[in-house]
Amino acid sequence: MTAASRPLDATEVLAALTLDEKIAMLHQHSPAVERLGLAPFHTGTEGLHGLSWLGTATVFPQPVGLAASWDPELLRAVGDAVATEVRAKHAQDPAVSLNVWAPVVNTLRHPLWGRTEEGYSEDPDLTASLATGFCRGLRGDHPEVWKTVPTLKHYLAYGNETDRAVTSSHLPPQSLREWELPAFVGPLAAGVVGAVMPSYNLVNGRPNHVAGELLDELRSFSPTSIAVVSDAQAPSNLVDGERYFDDHVASHAAALLAGIDSFTDNSEDTGPTIERVTAALAAGLVTEADVDRALLRVLELRERTGELSGQDPYGVGPEGIDLPEHRALARESAARGVVVLANDAEVLPLRSPARIAVVGPFADRVVHDWYSGTPPYTSSIASALRERYPDAEVVVADGADRVALRSLTHDRYLELQPDGVLTATAVAPHPGTQLDVTDWGDGVASLRAVGNDLLLTGSSWIQAATSSRIGGWVAQETYRLHTHHDGTVSVQHVGSGKWLRVQHGTHLLVADGTATTAERFARHVVVAGTAAVTAASTGSDVVVVALGNDPHVAGRETEDRPDLLLAPGSREIWRTAVATGAPAVLTLVSSYPYAVAEEAASAAAVVWTSHAGQELGHGLVDVLSGDREPSGRLAQTWWAREEDAGDLLDYDVVGAGQTYRYADATPLYGLGHGLSWTSVAYRGLRLATDRVEAPAATTVHVAADRAEAGDGAIDAVVTVANTGARPVDELVAVWAHAPELPVPAPRRRLAAWTRVDLAPGETRDVTLRVPSASSPSGTWPPRPPTATRPGPQHPGPTACSRGRTGWRPADR
């Protein structure tokens, strides 16, 4: 068959393939079939918050930051921009897959989870709504051809990195139905998903990659076929790590029968997968019909992109990356993800300051995470403040200790060479011997050479200051400084575990030692970080203290967080800034929540932003300056104490009393919390009826976005008034609780929400439709709520209130 007469649909392609070709195409990297005009194909282009790992691309805020918008339409716009850039990169290189491995819809059940940055929300229904918006953008608007094909990750009950490939999540039916399923079912039921990826872990003792009935049920919610793509190396892990099967032939047969359609295993080496599936066929463990069923779903995924028919209604060329509209959207997204947590001293918005101090590790630097592309530019907090306040003095101090290290073995200081390597050759300290030491917590630090402003890296055993940022699957730019009893220090490279020593003869600094052979250095402090913070803060009208985490350290994929605290060095920066008496704004730039009750108590204001991508500085300063109204609201609880969050490895949120729904602890800042620059009053909650019939059991899986009054939904109307002098983009939410049920019920539950724009002095009646069924789709609000101009005022008690614990029913 020639390319000119190639099949036009997946069924015809499948019928034309030989058995050997079918087996080969079950691997992630599918070979070309030239006689059918099929090019090589592989699943999976990373696009979590921008096109990842393929060079320059627009970097949007982390998903947890996008979620603070509580706006599926914003997520849809971002998804559309990401899809455009994937298509653009595909136009440059056809090997780039149009199957996008995003979004992550695992709920942010526990704040110690290392991958919190990748998810949307603690609440499964809010997660589903935002994920559906993002998937709609990735999918595109053409009725037949998808712009890209989204993949939901990671199914099921996955939220710990500690031993993630072998731990089993205990998941009783109630937690499964109320908590885990809704986040996945919502976007599936909307018909905007083409694939799902199972997670590495086991659930109730069984690996997710062989959980056939759970995968079947998940597929049942979608109006379109769903390809299930394995996580990387998960098929082999069924034997190698989990020891669930004795051999790879049996494990691959079980995975295929359970519904795995594409095996992401052994990188690009297709050989092991082909051998194992072929052996399973020969042993009668699977049939060709089983192979056909799996491959058809993968071919249908490819068909959706227009590959088989040759259609391309989008017409995106290589120039579709870093478009002006993408830059504008990145700035808007960054601003809408800023959450004002407290403003007790009313120091915000800033009022024409003459001197601004910006201190802390994120004062003048922007970093990005593992699932990021290379941003075309970055906007830091300090640079954005200088741009916004050109007449103000903006003073920066990152709070790092500036030191020089002298080798005791050679009696020479480490110094920077022109090629970036460090050698113990300097007789006396000079600028080229200076290193800035930043504490990231848990004993981990980075070392930045002052001479070239680059980080020391152990990517080679010869240590060199050549890295612009901490990064990589295994970060090479982090170190541990061990202080001996005599005050000398030894340095360990975290990525390799090797200790630094000075090589005899060359005096090169290398990482190949042990704790016994490690070099001892005298640590000479040139400038203490706290002294620099004091100098910058003293006499300033306001101090923006920019603290948080580097996304590659102390919490990321493969690494859970050690605790909920700021790093000791960051806490010292905060105390130092506050001690100067200048109004201090605790500005948290992070992938996750912190327990900062102590720091918040001494703050003039507290503000949070995620690592918001290339426009972090502009987006944050747009809000701090008052040029933009703060609209961000937390999509995840910030607990006052780590113990309030519960056990990281306990997935029975109902029985364990976890999350905002079931915990009895009072959070520091609750789900939905966030302040604006005006005041908003709520003047009564009226329900359309005080009684509805419980829906029949058969309707429990009806997608919530199709809920009507006949499905047991009820309209709730609340009067909302902007009583201040500035406009507001207000989050209006209805919360519910049922204290007298015969089964454990949530103490509180997000029932419906919408966003409403109110001018100063404006009052509206806002109607929200609340479904009575606990639908696994969780796509709430069930349909766009309505806002009407006020008629006669209806008397009634205050129904909702704003406070540090977020939105909640008042006195009900």
C-alpha positions, 0 to 999 in steps of 0.5 A: 500500500502506498502513502497516497492510498494509505488508510484514513482511519485507525481500524483500517490501519490495524487491519493492514498491519502484520502481527509483528508490526502490531507487537512493535507498536505497543511500545512507547516508541512505535516504528515507521511502517513505510508501506502504509505511509506511517511515520515513527511515533511515540507517546508523550510530550511534556506540557504541564505548564508549557512545552518542556525539555525541547528548548525555548518555550513560554513558561507559565506558572506552575499548576498549583499557581494557575489553580489559584485563579479558580478559573477554568477559562484561564486554564483553557487559554493556557492549555491552548497556548501550550498546544500551539507551541507543541504544534509549532515544535512538531512543525520544526521536528515531526518526531515531537509527539502531539500526545501531551502528558498533562495535566496531573490531576492527583489531588494535593492531599498532603503538603509534604508530597514532593510533586505538589507543584504539579497538581491543581488543588486539594479539592477533587471537584475543583481539580476536575474543573480546572483540569477540564479547562486545561484539557479543553485548551490542549484539545482545541476546538475543531470537531474532528482533529484535536490540537493535541491529545491530553493525558491524565496523570497519575491513576490512582491514589498517588501522592508520595515520592517516598518509595513511590514505586513499591508503596501501597495506598490503602483506599477504602470505597468511600475514599475512592468514590468521594476523593480519588475518582472525581478528579479523573472522571470530570475531564473524562466525562467532558470528552476532552481526554485521549489518554490516561497514565497509571501511577507506579504505586499499588492500591490495596496491595495491587499495582495500578498497572494491572488494576483492570476493573478500575481502568475499565470503569475509568474508561466507562466515563469517557465518550471517546476511546482512552489509551492507557500509557504506562508510566516510565519503566512501570511494566518492568517494575511489576517484577523488578521492584514490586515483585508482584510477578515472577517474570516479565512475560507474565507481568506484561501479559497481565498488564495488557489484559488489564488495559495497558495499551502502550508500554513506556519501558526501557527508554527507546529500546523496544526489544524487551517489550517485543520479546515479552509480548511475543513470548506471552502470545506463544504461551497462550497468556494473551491473544492477538485480539488482546494486542488488537484491542490495545493497539486500536486505542493507540491508533485512535489517539494518533487518528485524532491528531490528523496524522492518519488523514493528513488533516491539519486545520490549525496550520501552526508553523515553527514560528508559533513559539513565544508569541506576543499573546503568549507573553501577555497570557503568561503575565496575566496568569502570573498575576492571577495566581498571586494570593494576598494571605494577610495585610494587617498593617495595610502596607499593600498596595504600595504607595509611591515608596521612595526606597524599596528593599528586596531581600531573600534568595528570590529577590532578583532571581527566577527559577523553574522546575523539572517540567519546564521549558527554557523561558525566552526571558525572565522578570524578577521581583527586583527588576519589575519593581525598578521598572514600576517605580523608576524614581525609587531606590530599589536595594537588593540583598539575597541573604547568602553568606559570602565566603572564601574557602581555604584548603588546609592541606594546601594552605590555598584558597579556592579560586575561579579560573577562566573556564569556571573550574575551581582550584586551590591556588590563591595565596590570599582572598580576592573577589575570585575566591568568593562564593555565595552560600544559599541555604535551601533547608535540610542541610542542603546548600548551593554555592555561587561563584561571585566572579562569574555569577554561576553555580558550582556543579558536580556534573563532572567530577571536576567541580566548576562554576558553570551552571546558571541554575539548579536542575536536572533529574538528579540535581548537580548543583547542591552540596552539604557543608559539614562543620567539624568540631574545630570550625573547619568544614568539609563539603559533600556533593549531594548528587553523587554522594562524593566528598570534595577534595583538592587533587594533588598536583593540579590543585583541582577541586574534585568530587571523588572522596569519602568522608575520611579523605574529604578536604577540610576548609577554613571558612572565612566569611567575607560578608554575612548574609544577615548583615547585607539584609540589615543594610538593605532593609534599614531606612526602607519604606517597605521590605519585600522578603522573597523566600521559598523553595528551589523546585529542584531541592527539598521537594520534587519528583522522587523526593518528598519534603522533609517538613513544612518549615522555611529553611533555617537560613530563610527564617534568619533572613526574615527575622533580620529584616523585621528587626530593622523596623521597616514594614516587612512583606513576607513574600513566599515564592514556592511550589507548596504551602508552608507552616509560617504562623510565627513569621506571619505574626510579625509580618506587615503583609503576607503574599504567596505566588508559585514559581510563576514562570517567565513573568513572575516579577511582573505578575507579582508587582502588578498586584503589589503595586495595586495596578491589578486587583488581587484575585488569587485564592488558595486551592490548597490548605495551609496548615498551622502545624505539620501534624495537622496534615496527617500521615503522608502515606495514609490515603484513607482521607475519611478514616484518617480525618485528612484534608479540609473536608475531614480534618478537625484542625484549624488551618492557618490559611484555608482552601479558598482564602485570599484577600483583595484591595476592597471589602466585600459583604455577603447579605444572605443565602437563599435556597430555591427549596429546603428539600430535594429528593436524593438521586437514584443510585443509577444517577450517581455517575451522571456528569455534574456539569449536566446536572439540572434541577431534576437531577437533584440540583438546587439553586443557591442565591447569595447577595454580594456587595462591594462595599469598598472603593476599588473593583473586585474579582470575587470568588463566591463559593457555597460550602456544605456539611451534613453532620448527622449522616449514618456514615462519616461525612465531610465537616465541610465541602466545597459545593459550588463556586463562581467568580464575579466582577463587582465595581465599587458600591455594586451589589449583585444576586449570584446564583449557584447550582449545587448538585445533591449527588456526590458525582465522581465527575466532580466538575463543579460548578455544574454549569456557569452560575448566573449573576443578576442585578439586585432587585428587592433585598431579601432578609436573612442571616449572613450566609458566608464570611471571609476569614483566615480559614477561607470561605465557610457557611456562617452559623449553619 
